[in-house]
Amino acid sequence: MDFLADCRTRLAFDLVANTWNPVVLWALRHGPRRHGELRRTIGGISAKVLTETVRRLEFDGLVERRDGGYALTSLGETLLGPIEGFGRWAAEHGDAVVAAQDRARSA
């Protein structure tokens, strides 16, 4: 399969390539959250970046405004499994990646 600039696979990779997209989606997995609550839950994200992220996720159809806050759409919920898979991979292999980076820096 070729990964052309406009193919659906590249589109999917772009959705999770943004640092904050999967973090915000994961933070919404238990239900709607208001902006301030979402920001406190995530930590380390500025109000401006959070606003930009939820707007981008709304544009992509993954998040919607609901009950005075933000909530996953049914489409957004379909990304929770892959995000959880990335998290499991990171827990299992993250130390090996960090070790490889350390070796490369010291070489």
N, C-alpha and C positions, 0 to 999 in steps of 0.2 A: 504494500500500500504506500503510495506517495503521500507526503505531507505537504500538500500545496498550500499556498498562502490563504486560500479561501475554503479549505476543506473543513468538514465538521469536526474532525479529530483535532486540528489546530485550534479551532474555536473552543473546544472543551479544555485543552491544555491552557489556553489563555485565561479561562475562567478561574483556574486554580493557581496560575502562575503569579497573580497579584498577591503579595504577602498577606493582605488583610482580608481578601475575599473568603477563603476557607475559614479563617478565624471567626469572622462575623457570622457566617452560616452556622458554624459549630456552636457559637454562643446562643443562637436562636433555636437550637434543637428542642428545647423544652417548652417553647411557646413564646408569645409576643413579649417584647421588652421595649421600654421607652429608651430614648437616646441616652439619657444620663445613666440609667441602670446598665444599659449595654456597654457603655464606656467603662463603668466601674468593673463590670464582669470581665472585660477583656484586659484592661490595664495596659499602659504603654502606648495607647493610641490617642492622638489629639482629637479634639472635637471636630476640627476641620477635616481631618483624614477620615474619621468615622462617617461624617456627613457625605463626603465624596464617595466612600465605599458603599454605603447603603443606597445612594442614588444610582451608582453604577449597577448594583445588584438588582435594583428595581427596574432599570432599563433592560437588563438581561432577563427579566421575568422570574428571578429567583427569590425576591423579597417583595413584600407589599406592606403598605401602611395599614395597620388594623388595631382597633381598640386603643388608640392613642399612642401606639408604638409601632415597632417593626416586627413582622412575622415572616416565616418561610412560606412560600407558595408550595403547592404540590410538586412543582418542578424543582424548587430549591431543596425539598426533602429528598429528592432522588440523588442528590450529591452527598448526602451524609455518609452513605456506605463507602464511597471512594475516599472521602476525607478521613474516615476512621481507618481505612486501609493504609493510607499514607502515614497516619499516626502510629499504627502498629509497626510499619516498616521502619520508621524513625526510631522507635523504641528498641527495636531489634538490631538495627544496623547503624544508628547514629554514631556510636562510639568508634566504629570502624572508619566512618567518613572523617570524623575529627582526627583520628590517628593518622590517616592518609594526608590530611591537610597539614598536620604538624610535621610529618616527614618531609613533605614538599617544601615547607617554609625553611626547614633546617638544612636542606640539601644545597 
